[in-house]
Amino acid sequence: ADAGYTPAAPAATGAGGDAT
């Protein structure tokens, strides 16, 4: 759910992606 963060796994946090 981090705004502006583009991870490779969007399902990790739902809206953010990666757990980092």
PDB file of N, CA, C and O in Angstrom:
ATOM      1  N   ALA A   1       0.829  -1.216   0.000  1.00  0.00           N
ATOM      2  CA  ALA A   1       0.000   0.000   0.000  1.00  0.00           C
ATOM      3  C   ALA A   1       0.855   1.254   0.000  1.00  0.00           C
ATOM      4  O   ALA A   1       0.448   2.306   0.493  1.00  0.00           O
ATOM      5  N   ASP A   2       2.031   1.123  -0.554  1.00  0.00           N
ATOM      6  CA  ASP A   2       2.919   2.284  -0.622  1.00  0.00           C
ATOM      7  C   ASP A   2       2.693   3.058  -1.913  1.00  0.00           C
ATOM      8  O   ASP A   2       2.919   2.540  -3.007  1.00  0.00           O
ATOM      9  N   ALA A   3       2.249   4.290  -1.776  1.00  0.00           N
ATOM     10  CA  ALA A   3       1.961   5.111  -2.955  1.00  0.00           C
ATOM     11  C   ALA A   3       3.251   5.448  -3.706  1.00  0.00           C
ATOM     12  O   ALA A   3       4.223   5.914  -3.111  1.00  0.00           O
ATOM     13  N   GLY A   4       3.246   5.208  -5.004  1.00  0.00           N
ATOM     14  CA  GLY A   4       4.409   5.504  -5.818  1.00  0.00           C
ATOM     15  C   GLY A   4       5.364   4.339  -5.922  1.00  0.00           C
ATOM     16  O   GLY A   4       6.372   4.406  -6.626  1.00  0.00           O
ATOM     17  N   TYR A   5       5.039   3.256  -5.207  1.00  0.00           N
ATOM     18  CA  TYR A   5       5.905   2.080  -5.244  1.00  0.00           C
ATOM     19  C   TYR A   5       5.417   1.081  -6.275  1.00  0.00           C
ATOM     20  O   TYR A   5       4.254   0.676  -6.253  1.00  0.00           O
ATOM     21  N   THR A   6       6.307   0.679  -7.187  1.00  0.00           N
ATOM     22  CA  THR A   6       5.923  -0.267  -8.228  1.00  0.00           C
ATOM     23  C   THR A   6       6.714  -1.561  -8.106  1.00  0.00           C
ATOM     24  O   THR A   6       7.807  -1.679  -8.660  1.00  0.00           O
ATOM     25  N   PRO A   7       6.166  -2.530  -7.384  1.00  0.00           N
ATOM     26  CA  PRO A   7       6.829  -3.814  -7.151  1.00  0.00           C
ATOM     27  C   PRO A   7       6.523  -4.841  -8.229  1.00  0.00           C
ATOM     28  O   PRO A   7       5.810  -4.558  -9.192  1.00  0.00           O
ATOM     29  N   ALA A   8       7.067  -6.031  -8.054  1.00  0.00           N
ATOM     30  CA  ALA A   8       6.825  -7.081  -9.036  1.00  0.00           C
ATOM     31  C   ALA A   8       5.688  -7.986  -8.587  1.00  0.00           C
ATOM     32  O   ALA A   8       5.166  -8.778  -9.372  1.00  0.00           O
ATOM     33  N   ALA A   9       5.311  -7.866  -7.329  1.00  0.00           N
ATOM     34  CA  ALA A   9       4.220  -8.691  -6.798  1.00  0.00           C
ATOM     35  C   ALA A   9       3.154  -7.826  -6.124  1.00  0.00           C
ATOM     36  O   ALA A   9       3.194  -7.633  -4.909  1.00  0.00           O
ATOM     37  N   PRO A  10       2.209  -7.310  -6.895  1.00  0.00           N
ATOM     38  CA  PRO A  10       1.161  -6.413  -6.407  1.00  0.00           C
ATOM     39  C   PRO A  10       0.204  -7.085  -5.423  1.00  0.00           C
ATOM     40  O   PRO A  10      -0.617  -6.416  -4.795  1.00  0.00           O
ATOM     41  N   ALA A  11       0.311  -8.393  -5.291  1.00  0.00           N
ATOM     42  CA  ALA A  11      -0.619  -9.111  -4.430  1.00  0.00           C
ATOM     43  C   ALA A  11      -0.069  -9.248  -3.003  1.00  0.00           C
ATOM     44  O   ALA A  11      -0.767  -9.721  -2.106  1.00  0.00           O
ATOM     45  N   ALA A  12       1.174  -8.835  -2.807  1.00  0.00           N
ATOM     46  CA  ALA A  12       1.827  -8.994  -1.515  1.00  0.00           C
ATOM     47  C   ALA A  12       1.127  -8.183  -0.436  1.00  0.00           C
ATOM     48  O   ALA A  12       0.848  -8.694   0.649  1.00  0.00           O
ATOM     49  N   THR A  13       0.841  -6.908  -0.735  1.00  0.00           N
ATOM     50  CA  THR A  13       0.171  -6.069   0.257  1.00  0.00           C
ATOM     51  C   THR A  13      -1.217  -5.650  -0.216  1.00  0.00           C
ATOM     52  O   THR A  13      -1.980  -5.039   0.532  1.00  0.00           O
ATOM     53  N   GLY A  14      -1.533  -5.981  -1.454  1.00  0.00           N
ATOM     54  CA  GLY A  14      -2.843  -5.639  -1.993  1.00  0.00           C
ATOM     55  C   GLY A  14      -2.763  -4.414  -2.876  1.00  0.00           C
ATOM     56  O   GLY A  14      -2.892  -4.507  -4.097  1.00  0.00           O
ATOM     57  N   ALA A  15      -2.548  -3.256  -2.255  1.00  0.00           N
ATOM     58  CA  ALA A  15      -2.496  -2.021  -3.024  1.00  0.00           C
ATOM     59  C   ALA A  15      -1.050  -1.597  -3.287  1.00  0.00           C
ATOM     60  O   ALA A  15      -0.744  -0.964  -4.298  1.00  0.00           O
ATOM     61  N   GLY A  16      -0.177  -1.961  -2.356  1.00  0.00           N
ATOM     62  CA  GLY A  16       1.223  -1.556  -2.492  1.00  0.00           C
ATOM     63  C   GLY A  16       2.007  -2.533  -3.337  1.00  0.00           C
ATOM     64  O   GLY A  16       2.711  -2.141  -4.267  1.00  0.00           O
ATOM     65  N   GLY A  17       1.884  -3.801  -3.013  1.00  0.00           N
ATOM     66  CA  GLY A  17       2.588  -4.821  -3.774  1.00  0.00           C
ATOM     67  C   GLY A  17       3.535  -5.598  -2.893  1.00  0.00           C
ATOM     68  O   GLY A  17       3.123  -6.499  -2.163  1.00  0.00           O
ATOM     69  N   ASP A  18       4.810  -5.246  -2.961  1.00  0.00           N
ATOM     70  CA  ASP A  18       5.807  -5.939  -2.157  1.00  0.00           C
ATOM     71  C   ASP A  18       5.701  -5.536  -0.694  1.00  0.00           C
ATOM     72  O   ASP A  18       5.217  -4.454  -0.364  1.00  0.00           O
ATOM     73  N   ALA A  19       6.156  -6.411   0.157  1.00  0.00           N
ATOM     74  CA  ALA A  19       6.050  -6.159   1.593  1.00  0.00           C
ATOM     75  C   ALA A  19       6.959  -5.014   2.031  1.00  0.00           C
ATOM     76  O   ALA A  19       6.747  -4.414   3.085  1.00  0.00           O
ATOM     77  N   THR A  20       7.962  -4.718   1.226  1.00  0.00           N
ATOM     78  CA  THR A  20       8.892  -3.650   1.565  1.00  0.00           C
ATOM     79  C   THR A  20       8.226  -2.306   1.305  1.00  0.00           C
ATOM     80  O   THR A  20       8.838  -1.261   1.525  1.00  0.00           O
TER      81      THR A  20
END
